[in-house]
């Protein structure tokens, strides 16, 4: 059996917060609309830091940093990842689209694109991409779905047809990372 030594923190070449802020970002903005769990918000910040996304837009009842409960799961990601607050997700989507972002709602809808079938045209005029995640119970509001340029969903095969919002966000961020950086 082959043995693998765990890396020490110093061996991981982690960026400082200032280095992170100056580094080139993945052209992806995550929009959280009415996400009620502060732990979910914190987890999305932590994943956003891991994938070095451009930013997070917090909308509606979604809590904002500084917040001790967000920090428990973000572990400082709330300090490195840029964020903005909008009282309405519709305003966030409008602003993103006005800046040439292609906006996807992450929702189970008629005609949605399965995440594995997502194609990214690297020659398009889009400045970047945004993905909207909705409330833990109600999902993305229909008004926001209607405004979106497209909808993505993660195929599921069990008895439950929903995933935790922070789990979903991590999967979607990884897929955009994979498509934008490795394909």
Secondary structure, DSSP 8 states (H G I E B T S, - for coil): --------GGGG----HHHHHHS--EEEEEEEES---HHHHHHHHHHHHHTTEEEEEEETT---SS-HHHHHHHTTHHHHS-EEEES-HHHHHHHHHHTTEEEEEES--TT-EEGGG----TTSS--EEEEEE-BTTTBS-HHHHHHSSEEEE----SS-----HHHHHHHHHHHHHIIIII-
